[in-house]
Amino acid sequence: MLKEFKEFALKGNVMDLAVAVIIGGAFGKIVSSLVNDILMPAIGVLMGGISFQDLKYVITPASGDIAEVAILYGAFIQSVVDFVIVAFSIFLFIKLLSSRKKQEAEAPAAPPEPSQEVVLLEEIRDLMKSK
């Protein structure tokens, strides 16, 4: 399953991408809220009470009217966790769709009934064999 997830997240195809965009947009805000409001605070507490939103590397501190210039790597970590959850959810959805398509493909289709001409020709053949 992990191998398939890596292939999906890194390769994929056009249909997978279209489904990912639609589903990602549909519940992206829910996942963002889950990450920002529930998961990251819990992980922060487990890591010694840190807040990921406050994690940053200050390049130039604020002075007077000039704003601080910083790299917000805590927000980046939250975005990565958010992406992994969305990508994994979409992967599971695509896997479900693929397994259903495989089941439909494996089900043997009933052979089509022969046309009346074929039935008539078979009857003539059988009559000629019997004589």
N, C-alpha and C positions, 0 to 999 in steps of 0.2 A: 504494500500500500504506500509506503514511504517513497519507493522508487517511482511509482506512478504519479505521486504528488509532485515530485521533482520534475518529471517529464512534463506534467501539465503546467506547472508554474513557469518553467523555462522555455518550453516549446509551444505547445498548444496549436490550434489551428483557427481559422477564421470563425467558424461556428462557435467554438469554445470561447473565443474572445467576445463575440457578440453577446452570448449568454452571460459572460462574466461582467460586461459593462452594465447590462440590464439589472442583473441581480445585485451587483455591487452598489449600484446607485439606489436600488430599492431599500436595502437594509444597511447601507454604509453608516448612516447616522446612528443607528442602534448599536452597531459594533463599536463605533467611536465612543459612544457614551459608556458602553461596557468597559472598554479599555481605559478611558480617561477617569471615569468615576468609580469603578469597582476594582478592576485588576491592578492598575498601576499603584493606587494608594495601598492596596494589600501587599503588593510586592515591595513597595517602599518601606512599609512597616517591618516586613521580614528582613530587609536589608539594613536595618538600623534607624528607621524613622526618616529616611530621605524622601524628598518630593521630587519626582522626575521632572515636573514642570519648571523647577528652580535650577536644574542642572544646566550649567552653561560655562563656556570658557570666554572670559572677558578679554577682548583684544585691545580695546581702547576704553578706559573708564569714562563715565560722563563727567563733563566739566562745563559749568555754566549753562549755556543754551545748547551745547552740543550733546546729543544723545549718546548713550553707551553703544558700543559696537561689540557684539558678542556672538559666539557660535552656540546655538541652543541645541545641544546634543541630547538633552532630556526629551525635548519635543520630538526629535528624530527617533529616539528609541520607542516612544509611544506610537509613532506612525508606523514603524516596522512591525510592532506587535499587532497593530490594527490591520496592516496588510496581510500578515500571516494568517490571522483569523478569517479575514474575508476570502483569501485565496484558498484556504483549506475548506471553507464552507462551499465555495463554488466547485472545488474539486470533487467533493462528496456528491454534489448535485449532478455534475456531469457524469460521474461514475454510475450513479443510479440510472440516469437516462441511457447510458451506454449498455448497462446490463439488461435493461428492458428491451432495447433494440436487438441485442444478441438473442434474447429469448424469443422474440418475434421472428427473427431470421431462422432460428433453429426449428421452429414449429413447421413441420412439413405441410406444404400447401396441397390441397386436394387436387388431383389431376382434373383438368377440364373435361367435361363430357364431350364425346366425339359428336361431330355434326351429323345431321341426318344422312348426308351423302356417304359419309364413312360407314355409318351403321348399315345402310343399304348395300354398299359394296362388300362389307363383311358377310352379310347374309347371302349375297350371290356367291361369294367365294366358298362359304360353307356348303351351299347347295351343290356347287360344282364338285366339291371334294366327295360328297356323299354319293354321287352318281358315277 
